[in-house]
Amino acid sequence: MASMGLSIEEQKAVEKFRKEVVDPSQNKLVILDFWAEWCGPCKALTPVLEKVVAEYADKGVMLAKINVDEDKFIASQFQVQSIPTVYAMFQGQPVADLTPARTESQLKQALDEILKQVPVQAGAADDTQGQQQAPDLDQLVGMGEQVLADGDAERAASVFMQLAQMAPDKAEVQSGLIRSLVAAGQADAARQAYDALSPEMQNDPLVQQAHSALELAGTKVDTGELDTLRKAAAERPADTEAQIAFAEAAFAAGERDEAAEVLLRAIEGSDEDGKGEAREKLLKMFEAVGMEDPWVSTQRRKLSLLLFG
């Protein structure tokens, strides 16, 4: 975190964070726990974290705690939305989100997996080998994608924002950031992130996937409008425009199955022009979700059966 433009108090907070978290994380795995005195779940989690970290101390694991009431600036830099929030930090960057792990066994399993992948130097604070070896970007991207797949879009956006600072030229990072912001309902921020990219980056297939998600998010409507579009589509089954309008709104509202069903029916029952429009819209949804997604695979099989018998 840069200190330029910060107040004196914020600079002090950054320096404290650097000494207590960033510096030790150069060759150790720092478990960073965001908590507060008034947080009941935090108090329940604290003894579990302390016990597990103590058991893993000889493997190069340590615990650092951030009181969100006292260190509001640091918490804001990590975009902490709820507590407890727990990250595993290595070389100054989050390498795993441990918030879902609330039991000893879950924490130990998570730590075992992380320690297999990052070059932690147990008990060797002056060892520079670990400082020279950066954590695997693919692992960090995978963490963000998993958080997004689990439905925590805001936390995923926070992860990808951190990664964008580390590797702004990586398409997979920018794609993840844009899609996370879209999923979190922050379409304007997603648009700004996309517009800030170079033309070359915007043309990358992964970023194009994110752009498709951004475009489809622009059709989001409230519940009343969605019901109106649904009724219009049901009353006018031969009206391809009505079918597509409802499918777009349903998809933007998270009703992916219903959106696909409507478009598949339109493809089956429309004339050639309507069939082509509906198919193009469905393919755009596939692109927005990602071709490797199980939902896309299922819908693509349905489309193939429809088109080729």
C-alpha positions as CSV (number, residue, x, y, z in Angstrom):
1,M,0.0,0.0,0.0
2,A,1.5,3.3,-1.0
3,S,1.6,6.2,1.5
4,M,1.4,9.0,-1.1
5,G,-1.6,11.2,-0.4
6,L,-2.4,9.6,3.0
7,S,-2.9,11.4,6.2
8,I,-0.4,11.0,9.0
9,E,-2.7,8.5,10.8
10,E,-3.2,6.5,7.7
11,Q,0.6,6.4,7.1
12,K,1.1,5.2,10.6
13,A,-1.5,2.4,10.0
14,V,0.3,1.4,6.8
15,E,3.6,1.3,8.5
16,K,2.2,-0.8,11.4
17,F,0.6,-3.2,8.9
18,R,3.9,-3.4,7.0
19,K,5.8,-4.3,10.2
20,E,3.3,-6.8,11.6
21,V,2.0,-8.4,8.4
22,V,3.9,-7.6,5.2
23,D,7.4,-8.0,6.4
24,P,6.8,-11.3,8.3
25,S,4.9,-12.6,5.3
26,Q,8.0,-12.4,3.1
27,N,9.0,-15.9,4.3
28,K,6.1,-16.9,6.6
29,L,2.4,-17.6,6.1
30,V,0.6,-14.9,8.0
31,I,-3.0,-15.6,9.0
32,L,-4.7,-12.2,9.0
33,D,-7.8,-12.1,11.1
34,F,-10.2,-9.1,10.8
35,W,-12.3,-8.9,14.0
36,A,-14.0,-6.5,16.5
37,E,-14.9,-6.6,20.2
38,W,-18.6,-6.6,19.5
39,C,-18.4,-9.6,17.1
40,G,-19.7,-12.8,18.6
41,P,-18.5,-15.1,15.8
42,C,-15.1,-13.5,16.0
43,K,-14.8,-14.4,19.7
44,A,-15.8,-18.0,18.9
45,L,-13.2,-18.2,16.1
46,T,-10.3,-16.6,17.9
47,P,-9.4,-19.6,20.1
48,V,-9.6,-21.9,17.1
49,L,-7.3,-19.8,15.1
50,E,-4.8,-19.4,18.0
51,K,-4.7,-23.1,18.6
52,V,-4.3,-24.1,15.0
53,V,-1.7,-21.5,14.3
54,A,0.3,-22.5,17.4
55,E,0.4,-26.0,16.1
56,Y,1.6,-24.9,12.7
57,A,4.2,-22.3,14.1
58,D,7.1,-24.6,13.4
59,K,5.9,-24.8,9.8
60,G,6.2,-21.1,9.3
61,V,2.7,-20.0,10.2
62,M,1.8,-17.0,12.4
63,L,-1.3,-15.0,13.3
64,A,-1.9,-11.3,12.9
65,K,-5.1,-9.6,14.1
66,I,-6.7,-6.4,12.7
67,N,-9.4,-4.8,14.8
68,V,-11.7,-3.2,12.2
69,D,-12.8,-0.5,14.6
70,E,-9.3,0.6,15.4
71,D,-7.7,0.0,12.0
72,K,-10.5,1.2,9.8
73,F,-8.1,2.3,7.0
74,I,-6.5,-1.2,6.7
75,A,-9.9,-2.9,6.7
76,S,-11.1,-0.5,4.0
77,Q,-8.1,-1.4,1.8
78,F,-9.1,-5.0,2.0
79,Q,-12.7,-4.0,1.4
80,V,-13.8,-6.0,4.4
81,Q,-17.6,-6.2,4.2
82,S,-18.3,-8.5,7.2
83,I,-16.4,-10.1,10.1
84,P,-14.8,-12.4,10.9
85,T,-12.8,-12.2,7.6
86,V,-9.6,-14.3,7.5
87,Y,-7.0,-14.3,4.8
88,A,-3.7,-16.2,4.4
89,M,-1.0,-13.7,3.4
90,F,2.3,-14.5,1.7
91,Q,4.8,-11.9,0.5
92,G,2.3,-9.1,1.2
93,Q,-0.5,-10.6,-0.8
94,P,-3.6,-12.7,0.0
95,V,-3.1,-16.2,-1.2
96,A,-6.3,-17.8,0.2
97,D,-9.5,-16.8,1.8
98,L,-9.9,-18.8,5.0
99,T,-13.1,-17.1,6.1
100,P,-15.3,-20.2,5.4
101,A,-13.0,-22.4,7.6
102,R,-14.4,-22.2,11.1
103,T,-13.3,-25.6,12.7
104,E,-9.9,-26.9,13.5
105,S,-10.1,-29.6,10.9
106,Q,-11.2,-27.2,8.2
107,L,-8.4,-24.7,9.0
108,K,-5.8,-27.5,9.1
109,Q,-6.9,-28.9,5.8
110,A,-6.7,-25.4,4.2
111,L,-3.3,-24.7,5.7
112,D,-1.9,-28.0,4.5
113,E,-3.0,-27.2,1.0
114,I,-1.6,-23.7,1.1
115,L,1.8,-24.9,2.5
116,K,2.1,-27.3,-0.4
117,Q,2.0,-24.4,-2.9
118,V,3.8,-21.5,-1.3
119,P,7.6,-21.5,-0.4
120,V,7.2,-20.8,3.3
121,Q,10.5,-20.8,5.2
122,A,9.8,-22.0,8.7
123,G,11.9,-20.2,11.3
124,A,14.1,-18.5,8.7
125,A,13.3,-14.8,8.8
126,D,16.5,-13.9,7.0
127,D,16.2,-16.5,4.2
128,T,15.9,-14.6,0.9
129,Q,15.1,-17.6,-1.2
130,G,11.4,-17.4,-0.2
131,Q,11.4,-13.7,-0.9
132,Q,12.5,-14.2,-4.4
133,Q,9.9,-16.8,-5.3
134,A,6.5,-15.3,-5.9
135,P,3.3,-17.1,-5.1
136,D,1.7,-18.9,-8.1
137,L,-0.7,-16.4,-9.9
138,D,-2.8,-19.3,-11.2
139,Q,-3.4,-20.3,-7.6
140,L,-4.5,-16.8,-6.6
141,V,-6.8,-16.5,-9.6
142,G,-8.2,-19.9,-8.8
143,M,-9.0,-18.7,-5.3
144,G,-10.9,-15.7,-6.6
145,E,-12.8,-17.8,-9.1
146,Q,-13.8,-20.3,-6.4
147,V,-15.0,-17.5,-4.2
148,L,-17.0,-16.1,-7.1
149,A,-18.4,-19.6,-7.9
150,D,-19.4,-20.0,-4.2
151,G,-21.6,-16.9,-4.6
152,D,-19.6,-14.3,-2.6
153,A,-19.2,-11.8,-5.4
154,E,-18.1,-8.9,-3.2
155,R,-15.3,-10.9,-1.6
156,A,-14.3,-12.2,-5.1
157,A,-14.1,-8.6,-6.3
158,S,-11.9,-7.7,-3.4
159,V,-9.6,-10.6,-4.2
160,F,-9.4,-9.7,-7.9
161,M,-8.8,-6.0,-7.0
162,Q,-5.7,-7.1,-5.0
163,L,-4.6,-9.3,-7.9
164,A,-5.1,-6.4,-10.4
165,Q,-2.5,-4.4,-8.4
166,M,-0.1,-7.4,-8.6
167,A,-0.6,-8.3,-12.3
168,P,-2.6,-5.7,-14.2
169,D,-1.5,-7.1,-17.5
170,K,-3.1,-10.5,-17.0
171,A,-6.3,-11.1,-18.8
172,E,-7.5,-13.7,-16.4
173,V,-7.2,-11.2,-13.6
174,Q,-9.1,-8.4,-15.4
175,S,-11.8,-10.8,-16.5
176,G,-12.3,-12.0,-13.0
177,L,-12.5,-8.5,-11.7
178,I,-15.1,-7.4,-14.2
179,R,-17.2,-10.5,-13.8
180,S,-17.0,-10.2,-10.0
181,L,-18.1,-6.6,-10.0
182,V,-21.0,-7.4,-12.4
183,A,-22.1,-10.3,-10.1
184,A,-21.9,-7.9,-7.1
185,G,-24.2,-5.5,-8.8
186,Q,-21.5,-2.9,-9.4
187,A,-22.0,-2.6,-13.1
188,D,-20.7,1.0,-13.3
189,A,-17.4,0.0,-11.6
190,A,-17.2,-3.0,-13.9
191,R,-17.7,-0.7,-16.9
192,Q,-15.0,1.6,-15.6
193,A,-12.6,-1.3,-15.2
194,Y,-13.3,-2.5,-18.7
195,D,-13.0,1.0,-20.3
196,A,-9.6,1.5,-18.6
197,L,-8.1,-1.5,-20.4
198,S,-6.0,-1.2,-23.5
199,P,-7.7,-2.2,-26.8
200,E,-5.4,-5.3,-27.0
201,M,-6.6,-6.4,-23.5
202,Q,-10.2,-5.7,-24.4
203,N,-9.9,-8.0,-27.4
204,D,-8.6,-10.9,-25.3
205,P,-11.1,-13.8,-25.3
206,L,-11.2,-13.9,-21.5
207,V,-11.9,-10.2,-21.2
208,Q,-14.5,-10.6,-24.0
209,Q,-16.2,-13.1,-21.8
210,A,-16.4,-10.6,-19.0
211,H,-17.6,-8.0,-21.4
212,S,-20.5,-10.2,-22.4
213,A,-21.4,-10.5,-18.8
214,L,-21.3,-6.7,-18.5
215,E,-23.5,-6.2,-21.5
216,L,-26.1,-8.7,-20.2
217,A,-26.1,-7.0,-16.8
218,G,-27.3,-3.9,-18.5
219,T,-30.7,-5.5,-19.0
220,K,-31.4,-6.0,-15.3
221,V,-34.9,-4.9,-14.2
222,D,-36.9,-5.0,-11.0
223,T,-39.2,-7.8,-10.0
224,G,-42.3,-6.0,-11.4
225,E,-40.7,-5.4,-14.8
226,L,-39.4,-9.0,-14.9
227,D,-43.0,-10.3,-14.3
228,T,-44.3,-8.1,-17.0
229,L,-41.7,-9.3,-19.5
230,R,-42.4,-12.9,-18.4
231,K,-46.1,-12.4,-19.0
232,A,-45.5,-10.9,-22.5
233,A,-43.3,-13.8,-23.5
234,A,-45.9,-16.3,-22.4
235,E,-48.7,-14.5,-24.2
236,R,-46.8,-14.0,-27.4
237,P,-44.8,-17.3,-27.9
238,A,-44.2,-16.5,-31.6
239,D,-42.8,-13.0,-30.9
240,T,-39.0,-13.6,-30.8
241,E,-38.3,-10.1,-29.6
242,A,-40.6,-10.7,-26.6
243,Q,-38.8,-14.0,-25.8
244,I,-35.4,-12.4,-26.1
245,A,-36.3,-9.4,-24.0
246,F,-37.6,-11.7,-21.2
247,A,-34.6,-14.1,-21.5
248,E,-32.1,-11.2,-21.1
249,A,-33.9,-9.8,-18.1
250,A,-34.2,-13.3,-16.5
251,F,-30.5,-14.0,-17.1
252,A,-29.5,-10.6,-15.5
253,A,-31.7,-11.5,-12.5
254,G,-29.9,-14.8,-12.0
255,E,-32.7,-16.9,-13.5
256,R,-30.3,-18.7,-16.0
257,D,-32.3,-21.9,-16.4
258,E,-35.5,-20.0,-17.3
259,A,-33.6,-17.7,-19.7
260,A,-32.1,-20.7,-21.5
261,E,-35.5,-22.5,-21.7
262,V,-37.1,-19.5,-23.3
263,L,-34.4,-19.1,-25.8
264,L,-34.3,-22.8,-26.7
265,R,-38.1,-22.7,-27.3
266,A,-37.6,-19.6,-29.5
267,I,-34.9,-21.4,-31.5
268,E,-37.2,-24.4,-32.0
269,G,-40.3,-22.4,-33.0
270,S,-39.1,-19.3,-34.7
271,D,-38.4,-18.6,-38.4
272,E,-34.8,-18.5,-39.6
273,D,-34.3,-14.9,-38.6
274,G,-35.8,-15.3,-35.2
275,K,-33.9,-18.6,-34.7
276,G,-30.6,-16.9,-35.4
277,E,-31.3,-14.0,-33.0
278,A,-32.3,-16.4,-30.2
279,R,-29.3,-18.6,-30.8
280,E,-26.9,-15.6,-30.9
281,K,-28.3,-14.4,-27.6
282,L,-28.0,-17.9,-26.0
283,L,-24.4,-18.1,-27.2
284,K,-23.7,-14.7,-25.7
285,M,-25.0,-16.0,-22.3
286,F,-22.7,-19.1,-22.7
287,E,-19.8,-16.7,-23.2
288,A,-20.7,-14.6,-20.2
289,V,-20.8,-17.6,-17.9
290,G,-17.8,-19.4,-19.3
291,M,-17.7,-22.4,-21.7
292,E,-16.2,-24.7,-19.0
293,D,-19.1,-24.0,-16.6
294,P,-21.3,-27.1,-16.0
295,W,-24.5,-25.1,-16.6
296,V,-23.1,-24.1,-20.1
297,S,-22.2,-27.7,-20.8
298,T,-25.8,-28.8,-20.0
299,Q,-27.4,-26.1,-22.1
300,R,-25.1,-26.7,-25.0
301,R,-26.1,-30.3,-25.1
302,K,-29.8,-29.2,-25.3
303,L,-28.9,-26.8,-28.1
304,S,-27.1,-29.5,-30.0
305,L,-30.0,-31.9,-29.7
306,L,-32.3,-29.2,-30.9
307,L,-30.2,-28.2,-33.9
308,F,-28.9,-31.6,-35.0
309,G,-31.3,-34.1,-33.5
